[in-house]
Amino acid sequence: MSSDATGSCVMHVNISAVHLAPVEPYGKIATLFKSADNLRAAGVWTVDSGQRFSYELPYDLFIYVVEGELHVALQDGRRIMLTKGDTAYFTEGQATEWTAHADSRAVFCCISETEKIDF
């Protein structure tokens, strides 16, 4: 990460080279950025084909799928399929059911007004 005289930061990371740590049952995560107040975070997430889990979002989540295929079922009955190049934005409080239909890798950003991000 580098910054200029104004304190603006720029981060450049090759996501294929980051160390991913297991976070059960969600796959593996590498946190690339977390704000000082723990209300914003960004990182890389991988999940193996066949993996399935439920997650109620304690924060807003933006996701960009780099590779693979993810199916997300929302509490209101909608179903979303995400593949390479797709993005999605989920708002805080949504109950979701995730299924990986292929080994998948995604870049994510989490944003919260009040809930500290704890990964």
Protein Blocks (a to p, Z undefined) as FASTA:
>chain_A
ZZdfkopacddddfklpccddddfebpaddfbdcfklpaccddddddehiacddddfbdc
ddddfbdcdddddfkopacdddehiacdddehiacddddfbdcddddddddfklccfZZ
